[in-house]
């Protein structure tokens, strides 16, 4: 509703500026004042026009207000200070609109978007850092779908990379296992309830250390073995490649099971192996040469390579670009960026090639497909998106910029404009959290604000272990508060734990380093998931005790005269809560425009905070005036509806009890 009124005022202001000053302005500054005494919307436009119109801002503001006239949803406009224009809403009319839910949905955009997230190397268990990527991506998918977009969710699987090669080296050379033996090991682990991704976690760390544990000649030979293994995996058609396929597929299944615990699902799993074997790069290479995005370097350090000028580089005529991005090395091998360019041409439907598709993982409501060289005859279609969001950490900014540069160079400017690197910073552990996880922490590390995790060193927290520990800690709290059936208490504990984890990962802006801490995440006070969930439980308890439902109250609310309850100083906090609840589409649009889900997390917390303040200030259930009681219950119903909606967009369930 707030967004609709904001747009309505913006359109009227543009019309006034056109009629009165012959000015056409697309972007008008509209603000939400810090205090309701200044109205519900305001604009400093008069200050921006002062120099152009050669008038005092206050005179311009007075002229604009006089020309605005009446506007649906607004009670009036006034000039404040040296030239601000404050807009006051028609509270009774707008409250009815808020209660009805009108203006709380964005019109379907018709845009087909593709969000790629998670993309964990399938060589070991997922860890806490991977969870930030997956939770950010999944939440953004929910936001785009709430905005009416068609969204495909992809999880890119690098099953031929050096990390997988390291684990294969571990199996074949540290443990001396054949393909058959690896297959038997995977089955044996499954039968005894052990996890292949956990087994690989330790093996990967051991292999990484093994590369550096010998003498100089031994280490050099081991590194040669590493890259020989990598080349065999990339080439395919040999036992080493089969071992890699077996391990990476088994680990991938575990990753999907881990993410499903957080409510995270995928539509398609494109794999590096198919990009290689289906010759995606070869098709892209021809297009890049034809459009002269790539050129063959004949001098300098990149002699013999196919290179691309980096974004923003300025090279004088006749000079060799030593900083050019190498796409094809002098030995003919393709860099990561080259393969990524080919992959993104496919994403936009510009490559002229497609994957084969096979069902791989069954979710409650849909099937997730995986890429194949030869897939099923009848299959869903992926790719050909109009907008792309890649959830990849901030360290990959340069490769991402190079892909965008390649698209622009090939003439695909619209696609380049709709290519978003959804970057984020790392997740670390607080020293307290590391100690709780059983790690020995030095005095020096204990004094630091956070400790970085490292998969190669085996230091970190596995995602499933973290989830289990959060549920166990929450279960103790739930058992102390609830006496219901075992299954019900377990479900509540899981809802709170998952909510705490997701909210903790989302409340920080993407460019912030997160130091994860159990105590901070699980607190029922402050800016946490459990705090927002508890506001929902509190609101539901009101209706349970009142013997009614939110829907019944809102239906009754439509027929009463409540205008008097929204006026005066004593009602300011209630009206502020209604306004906060009305910001749904405003926040949704802000999150999508800025690619920043943290705004939604903040909105949910502030809404919960204002509802809790309302709950403590007003005695809803003991109110003697029937009409006022209905009004107070309607306030709670609107807050409850918006809290549940905000939490669902954050991927957080709303428990019935806590």
C-alpha positions in Angstrom: 0.0 0.0 0.0 2.8 2.4 0.9 4.4 1.9 -2.4 1.2 2.4 -4.3 0.6 5.7 -2.5 4.2 6.8 -3.0 3.8 6.1 -6.8 0.5 8.0 -6.8 2.0 11.0 -5.2 5.0 10.8 -7.6 2.8 10.8 -10.6 0.9 13.8 -9.4 4.0 15.7 -8.6 5.4 15.1 -12.1 2.2 16.3 -13.6 2.3 19.5 -11.5 6.0 20.2 -12.4 5.1 19.7 -16.1 2.1 21.9 -16.0 3.5 24.7 -13.8 7.2 24.8 -14.8 7.4 22.7 -18.0 9.8 20.4 -16.3 10.0 16.6 -16.9 11.6 14.7 -14.0 11.6 10.9 -13.9 13.3 10.5 -10.5 11.6 12.4 -7.8 12.9 12.2 -4.2 10.2 10.9 -1.9 11.1 10.1 1.7 9.4 8.6 4.8 9.9 11.2 7.5 11.5 10.1 10.8 8.5 11.2 12.8 4.8 11.1 12.1 4.4 14.8 13.1 6.0 15.5 9.7 3.4 13.4 7.8 3.8 10.0 6.2 5.6 11.0 3.0 7.8 14.1 2.2 9.8 15.5 -0.7 12.7 18.0 -0.8 12.1 18.6 -4.5 11.8 22.4 -4.0 15.4 22.5 -2.8 16.6 20.7 -6.0 14.6 23.1 -8.2 15.6 26.3 -6.5 18.7 27.1 -8.7 16.9 26.1 -11.9 13.8 28.2 -11.2 15.8 31.0 -9.4 13.3 31.0 -6.5 13.5 30.3 -2.8 12.7 26.7 -2.0 9.9 27.7 0.3 8.2 29.7 -2.5 8.5 26.8 -4.9 7.1 24.4 -2.2 4.1 26.7 -1.6 3.4 26.9 -5.4 3.6 23.1 -5.7 1.3 22.5 -2.7 -1.3 24.9 -4.1 -1.3 23.0 -7.4 -1.4 19.5 -5.9 -5.1 19.8 -5.0 -6.8 16.6 -3.6 -5.4 13.1 -4.1 -7.0 9.8 -3.2 -5.5 8.3 -0.1 -4.1 11.7 1.1 -5.7 14.1 3.5 -3.5 17.1 2.6 -0.1 18.6 1.9 1.8 21.3 3.7 5.1 23.2 3.5 7.5 22.7 6.3 10.8 24.4 7.3 12.6 26.1 4.5 10.9 24.2 1.7 10.0 20.6 2.5 6.7 19.3 1.3 5.0 17.0 3.8 2.1 14.7 2.7 -0.4 13.4 5.2 -2.4 10.3 4.5 -6.1 9.8 4.9 -5.7 7.4 7.8 -9.2 5.9 7.9 -9.3 5.3 4.1 -5.8 3.9 4.0 -6.3 1.7 7.1 -9.3 0.0 5.3 -7.1 -0.5 2.3 -4.3 -2.0 4.4 -6.7 -4.3 6.2 -8.1 -5.6 2.9 -4.7 -6.4 1.6 -5.2 -4.1 -1.4 -1.9 -2.7 -2.9 0.2 -5.3 -1.1 1.1 -7.3 -4.2 3.3 -6.3 -7.1 2.0 -6.7 -10.6 3.6 -9.7 -12.4 6.6 -8.5 -14.3 6.6 -11.3 -16.9 10.4 -11.4 -16.5 12.2 -14.7 -16.7 15.1 -14.7 -14.3 17.8 -17.3 -13.5 19.4 -17.4 -10.1 22.5 -19.5 -9.6 23.5 -20.1 -6.1 25.2 -22.6 -3.7 27.6 -24.1 -6.3 29.7 -26.0 -3.8 32.6 -28.1 -5.1 31.4 -31.7 -4.7 34.5 -32.9 -2.9 33.5 -32.7 0.8 30.7 -31.7 3.2 29.1 -28.2 2.9 30.3 -25.8 5.6 29.1 -22.7 7.3 30.5 -20.4 4.6 28.5 -22.2 1.9 25.3 -21.6 3.9 25.5 -17.9 3.4 25.6 -18.3 -0.3 22.7 -20.8 -0.4 20.5 -18.8 2.1 21.1 -15.5 0.2 20.3 -17.1 -3.1 17.2 -18.9 -1.9 15.9 -15.8 -0.2 16.4 -13.8 -3.4 14.6 -16.4 -5.4 11.6 -16.1 -3.0 11.7 -12.3 -3.4 11.7 -12.5 -7.2 8.9 -15.0 -7.2 6.9 -12.7 -4.8 7.4 -10.0 -7.4 5.8 -12.1 -10.0 8.9 -13.2 -11.9 9.4 -16.7 -13.4 12.6 -17.9 -11.7 14.8 -20.9 -12.5 17.1 -22.0 -9.7 20.4 -23.4 -10.7 23.3 -25.0 -8.7 26.4 -25.2 -10.8 28.5 -28.3 -10.1 32.2 -28.1 -10.9 32.7 -31.9 -10.9 36.0 -31.7 -13.0 37.9 -29.1 -11.0 41.1 -29.4 -8.9 39.2 -29.8 -5.6 37.5 -33.0 -6.9 40.9 -34.1 -8.3 42.5 -33.7 -4.9 39.9 -36.1 -3.3 40.4 -38.6 -6.2 44.2 -38.4 -5.5 43.4 -39.2 -1.9 41.3 -42.2 -2.7 43.6 -43.6 -5.4 47.0 -42.8 -4.0 46.8 -42.2 -0.2 44.3 -45.0 0.4 45.0 -47.1 -2.7 41.4 -47.7 -3.6 40.2 -48.8 -7.1 36.9 -47.8 -8.7 35.2 -50.9 -7.3 36.6 -50.3 -3.8 35.4 -46.7 -3.8 31.9 -47.9 -4.8 31.9 -50.5 -2.0 33.1 -47.9 0.5 30.3 -45.5 -0.4 27.7 -48.4 0.0 29.3 -49.4 3.3 29.3 -45.9 4.7 25.6 -45.6 3.8 24.7 -48.9 5.4 26.3 -48.0 8.8 24.9 -44.4 8.8 28.1 -42.7 7.9 28.3 -39.9 5.3 30.5 -39.8 2.3 30.8 -36.0 2.4 32.2 -36.2 5.9 34.6 -38.9 4.9 35.8 -36.7 2.0 36.1 -33.7 4.4 38.9 -35.4 6.3 40.5 -37.0 3.2 40.6 -33.7 1.4 42.4 -32.0 4.3 44.9 -35.0 4.5 45.5 -34.8 0.7 46.1 -31.0 0.8 48.7 -31.5 3.6 50.3 -34.5 1.8 51.2 -32.3 -1.1 53.5 -30.3 1.2 54.8 -33.0 3.6 57.6 -34.6 1.5 60.9 -33.3 0.4 61.2 -30.9 -2.5 61.3 -33.6 -5.2 58.5 -35.6 -3.6 56.2 -32.5 -3.4 57.0 -31.7 -7.0 56.0 -35.2 -8.0 52.8 -35.1 -6.0 51.8 -31.8 -7.6 52.4 -33.4 -11.0 50.2 -36.3 -10.0 47.5 -33.8 -9.0 47.4 -32.1 -12.4 47.7 -35.4 -14.2 44.6 -36.6 -12.3 42.9 -33.3 -13.2 43.5 -33.8 -16.9 42.3 -37.4 -16.8 39.1 -36.2 -15.2 38.6 -33.5 -17.7 39.3 -35.9 -20.6 36.8 -38.6 -19.4 36.5 -42.2 -20.5 39.0 -43.6 -17.9 38.9 -45.1 -14.4 40.1 -41.9 -12.8 37.2 -40.0 -14.4 34.8 -42.7 -13.2 36.0 -42.4 -9.6 35.5 -38.6 -9.8 32.0 -39.1 -11.2 31.1 -41.6 -8.5 32.4 -39.5 -5.6 31.2 -36.1 -6.9 27.7 -37.5 -7.5 27.5 -39.1 -4.0 28.7 -35.9 -2.4 26.3 -33.8 -4.4 23.3 -35.8 -3.2 24.5 -35.1 0.4 24.7 -31.4 -0.4 21.1 -31.4 -1.7 19.9 -33.2 1.4 21.7 -30.7 3.6 20.2 -27.7 1.9 16.7 -29.2 1.9 16.9 -29.1 5.7 16.9 -25.3 5.3 14.0 -25.4 2.8 16.4 -24.7 -0.1 15.6 -26.4 -3.5 16.9 -26.3 -7.0 15.5 -26.8 -10.5 18.6 -27.7 -12.5 22.2 -28.9 -11.8 24.4 -28.0 -14.7 27.8 -29.7 -14.5 31.2 -28.7 -15.7 31.7 -32.2 -17.3 28.9 -31.6 -19.8 30.1 -28.1 -20.6 33.4 -29.7 -21.6 32.1 -32.8 -23.4 29.2 -31.0 -25.2 31.7 -28.5 -26.7 30.1 -25.4 -25.2 33.5 -23.7 -25.2 34.2 -24.5 -28.9 30.9 -22.8 -29.9 31.6 -19.8 -27.7 35.2 -19.5 -29.0 34.0 -19.1 -32.6 31.6 -16.3 -31.6 34.2 -14.6 -29.5 36.7 -14.6 -32.4 34.1 -13.5 -34.9 33.1 -10.5 -32.8 36.8 -9.7 -32.1 36.3 -9.9 -28.4 39.3 -12.2 -28.3 42.5 -11.6 -30.2 45.7 -13.7 -30.5 48.7 -12.2 -28.8 52.0 -12.4 -30.6 54.2 -10.5 -28.2 54.9 -10.0 -24.5 54.2 -12.3 -21.6 50.9 -13.5 -23.1 52.5 -14.5 -26.5 50.6 -17.4 -28.0 47.5 -16.9 -25.9 44.0 -15.8 -26.9 43.3 -12.8 -24.7 40.6 -10.2 -23.9 41.0 -6.6 -22.8 39.9 -6.2 -19.2 37.0 -3.9 -18.4 38.2 -0.2 -18.2 41.6 -0.8 -19.6 43.1 1.9 -21.9 45.9 0.8 -24.2 47.7 3.2 -26.6 47.9 2.2 -30.2 50.9 -0.1 -30.9 51.4 -1.1 -27.3 51.1 -4.6 -26.0 48.4 -5.1 -23.4 50.3 -6.9 -20.7 47.2 -6.8 -18.4 44.9 -8.5 -20.9 42.8 -11.4 -19.5 44.1 -14.7 -20.8 41.1 -16.8 -22.0 43.0 -19.6 -23.9 46.6 -20.4 -22.7 49.5 -20.9 -25.1 49.2 -24.6 -24.5 45.6 -24.6 -25.8 43.9 -25.1 -22.4 40.9 -22.9 -21.6 40.8 -20.8 -18.4 37.9 -20.7 -16.0 36.6 -17.4 -17.4 36.5 -18.8 -20.9 34.3 -21.7 -19.8 32.2 -19.3 -17.8 31.6 -17.1 -20.8 30.3 -20.1 -22.8 28.1 -21.1 -19.9 26.5 -17.6 -19.7 25.9 -17.5 -23.4 23.9 -20.7 -22.8 22.1 -19.1 -19.8 20.9 -16.2 -22.0 20.0 -18.6 -24.9 22.8 -17.2 -27.1 25.0 -20.2 -27.5 23.1 -22.4 -30.0 23.7 -25.5 -27.9 21.9 -27.2 -25.0 22.4 -29.8 -22.3 20.8 -33.1 -22.1 18.6 -33.4 -19.0 17.9 -36.2 -16.6 15.8 -36.3 -13.3 18.2 -36.4 -10.4 16.6 -35.4 -7.0 12.9 -35.5 -6.1 11.5 -32.7 -4.0 7.9 -32.8 -2.5 6.5 -30.7 -5.3 9.0 -31.0 -8.2 11.8 -32.9 -9.8 15.3 -31.4 -10.0 17.2 -32.2 -13.2 20.9 -32.7 -13.8 22.9 -32.1 -17.0 23.8 -35.1 -19.2 25.5 -35.6 -22.6 22.4 -37.5 -23.7 19.3 -36.8 -21.6 15.6 -37.9 -21.6 13.7 -37.2 -24.7 11.0 -35.3 -22.9 12.4 -32.8 -20.3 11.9 -29.3 -19.0 13.8 -26.5 -20.7 16.3 -24.3 -18.9 18.4 -21.4 -20.1 17.2 -18.6 -22.3 16.7 -16.3 -19.3 16.2 -12.5 -19.6 18.0 -11.7 -16.3 20.8 -13.5 -14.4 21.8 -13.3 -10.8 25.0 -15.1 -9.8 25.5 -15.6 -6.1 29.3 -15.8 -5.9 31.6 -14.4 -3.2 33.3 -11.1 -3.6 36.6 -12.6 -4.4 35.2 -13.6 -7.8 34.4 -10.0 -8.8 37.1 -9.8 -11.5 36.1 -13.0 -13.4 32.4 -11.9 -13.2 33.3 -8.5 -14.6 35.2 -10.3 -17.5 32.1 -12.3 -18.4 30.0 -9.1 -18.5 32.7 -7.4 -20.6 32.6 -10.3 -23.1 28.9 -10.1 -23.5 29.1 -6.3 -24.2 31.9 -6.9 -26.6 29.8 -9.4 -28.5 27.0 -6.9 -28.8 24.7 -8.4 -26.1 24.4 -5.1 -24.2 20.8 -5.8 -22.9 22.0 -9.1 -21.4 25.1 -7.5 -19.9 22.8 -4.9 -18.3 20.7 -7.7 -16.7 23.7 -9.7 -15.4 24.1 -9.2 -11.7 27.0 -10.5 -9.7 25.3 -11.0 -6.4 28.5 -10.8 -4.3 28.9 -11.4 -0.6 31.7 -11.5 2.0 32.9 -14.5 3.9 31.6 -16.2 7.0 34.0 -16.8 9.9 33.5 -18.0 13.5 33.8 -16.0 16.7 36.5 -17.4 19.0 33.8 -18.4 21.4 32.0 -20.4 18.7 35.2 -22.1 17.7 35.8 -23.2 21.3 32.2 -24.5 21.5 32.9 -26.6 18.4 35.8 -28.2 20.2 38.7 -26.5 18.5 41.9 -25.6 20.4 42.2 -21.8 20.0 45.4 -19.9 20.8 45.4 -16.9 23.0 46.2 -14.8 20.0 43.2 -16.1 18.1 40.9 -15.7 21.2 41.6 -11.9 21.0 40.5 -11.6 17.4 37.0 -10.6 16.4 36.7 -13.7 14.2 38.6 -16.7 12.9 38.6 -17.7 9.2 37.6 -21.2 8.3 39.7 -23.3 5.9 38.5 -26.5 4.2 42.1 -27.4 3.1 43.2 -27.3 6.8 40.0 -29.1 8.0 39.1 -26.1 10.2 35.5 -25.1 10.1 32.0 -26.2 11.0 30.2 -28.6 8.7 26.7 -27.3 7.8 24.9 -30.4 9.1 26.8 -30.3 12.4 25.9 -26.7 12.8 22.2 -27.3 12.1 22.2 -30.3 14.5 23.9 -28.3 17.2 21.4 -25.4 16.8 18.4 -27.8 17.0 19.8 -29.5 20.1 20.3 -26.1 21.8 16.9 -24.9 20.8 15.3 -28.2 21.9 16.5 -27.7 25.4 14.8 -24.3 25.5 11.6 -25.6 23.9 11.4 -28.5 26.4 11.6 -26.0 29.3 8.7 -24.0 27.9 6.4 -26.7 26.2 4.8 -29.9 27.4 3.3 -31.1 24.2 4.0 -34.3 22.2 7.7 -35.2 21.4 7.2 -34.8 17.7 5.6 -31.3 18.1 8.5 -30.1 20.3 11.1 -31.4 17.9 9.3 -29.6 15.0 9.2 -26.3 17.0 12.9 -26.7 17.9 13.8 -27.2 14.2 11.7 -24.3 13.1 13.4 -22.0 15.6 16.9 -23.3 14.9 16.5 -23.0 11.1 14.9 -19.6 11.5 17.7 -18.4 13.7 20.4 -19.6 11.2 18.7 -18.1 8.2 18.0 -14.8 9.9 21.5 -14.5 11.2 22.9 -15.0 7.6 20.4 -12.5 6.2 20.5 -9.6 8.7 23.9 -8.5 7.6 24.4 -6.6 4.4 26.1 -8.7 1.7 29.4 -6.7 1.9 29.8 -7.4 5.6 32.0 -10.2 7.0 29.9 -12.4 9.3 31.4 -13.9 12.5 28.9 -16.7 13.3 28.1 -17.2 17.0 25.6 -19.7 18.5 24.5 -17.5 21.4 24.0 -14.4 19.2 22.0 -16.3 16.6 19.7 -18.2 19.1 18.9 -15.3 21.4 15.2 -14.6 21.9 16.0 -10.9 22.4 17.4 -8.4 19.9 17.6 -8.6 16.2 17.3 -12.4 15.8 15.0 -14.9 14.0 13.6 -16.2 17.3 12.6 -12.7 18.3 10.5 -12.2 15.1 9.1 -15.7 15.4 8.0 -15.1 19.0 6.1 -12.0 17.9 4.1 -14.2 15.5 3.4 -16.7 18.4 2.4 -13.8 20.6 -0.1 -12.5 18.0 -1.6 -16.0 17.4 -2.1 -16.4 21.2 -4.1 -13.2 21.2 -6.6 -14.7 18.7 -6.6 -18.1 20.5 -7.5 -16.4 23.8 -10.1 -14.2 22.1 -11.8 -17.2 20.5 -11.7 -15.7 17.0 -9.5 -15.6 13.9 -7.6 -12.8 12.1 -9.9 -13.3 9.1 -13.0 -13.0 11.1 -11.7 -9.8 12.9 -10.7 -8.1 9.6 -14.2 -8.9 8.2 -15.8 -7.3 11.2 -13.4 -4.4 11.1 -14.6 -3.5 7.6 -18.0 -2.5 9.1 -17.1 -0.4 12.1 -16.3 3.3 12.4 -12.7 3.4 13.8 -11.5 6.8 12.5 -11.4 8.3 16.0 -9.0 5.5 17.2 -6.3 6.6 14.7 -6.3 10.3 15.7 -4.4 12.0 18.5 -1.1 11.6 20.2 -2.1 8.4 22.0 -2.8 6.6 18.7 0.5 7.5 17.0 2.2 4.2 17.9 -0.8 2.2 16.5 -0.8 4.2 13.3 3.0 3.7 13.0 2.4 -0.1 13.3 -0.2 0.0 10.5 2.2 2.0 8.3 5.0 -0.4 9.0 2.8 -3.3 8.0 1.9 -1.5 4.8 5.5 -1.4 3.6 5.5 -4.9 2.1 5.8 -4.0 -1.6 8.0 -1.0 -0.8 10.5 -3.3 0.9 10.2 -6.0 -1.7 11.0 -3.5 -4.5 13.9 -2.1 -2.5 15.4 -5.6 -1.9 15.2 -6.5 -5.6 16.4 -3.1 -6.9 19.5 -3.2 -4.6 19.9 -7.0 -4.6 20.0 -6.8 -0.8 17.7 -9.1 1.3 19.0 -7.5 4.5 16.4 -4.8 4.1 13.6 -7.4 4.5 15.3 -8.9 7.6 15.4 -5.4 9.1 11.8 -4.7 8.1 10.7 -8.0 9.8 12.6 -7.1 13.0 11.2 -3.6 13.1 7.7 -4.8 12.5 8.1 -7.4 15.3 9.5 -4.7 17.6 6.6 -2.3 17.0 4.0 -5.1 17.4 5.6 -6.0 20.8 5.5 -2.4 21.9 1.8 -2.2 20.8 1.1 -5.5 22.7 2.6 -4.1 25.9 0.9 -0.7 25.7 -2.6 -1.7 24.8 -4.8 -4.2 26.8 -6.4 -5.9 23.8 -8.3 -8.7 25.4 -9.6 -6.7 28.3 -10.7 -3.7 26.3 -14.4 -2.9 27.2 -15.3 -0.8 24.2 -16.4 -3.5 21.5 -15.5 -1.3 18.6 -12.1 -0.3 20.0 -11.4 -4.0 20.8 -12.2 -4.9 17.2 -9.9 -2.1 16.1 -7.0 -3.4 18.3 -7.6 -7.0 17.2 -7.5 -5.8 13.6 -4.2 -4.1 14.3 -2.8 -7.4 15.6 -4.3 -9.3 12.6 -2.6 -7.0 10.1 0.8 -7.2 11.9 0.5 -11.0 12.1 -0.3 -11.3 8.4 2.7 -9.2 7.4 5.1 -10.9 9.9 4.2 -14.3 8.5 4.6 -13.0 4.9 8.0 -11.4 5.6 9.3 -14.5 7.4 8.1 -16.7 4.5 10.1 -14.6 2.1 13.1 -15.0 4.4 12.5 -18.8 4.2 11.6 -18.9 7.8 8.6 -20.8 9.2 6.2 -19.3 11.7 5.8 -21.7 14.7 2.4 -22.1 16.4 4.2 -22.1 19.8 7.6 -21.4 21.3 
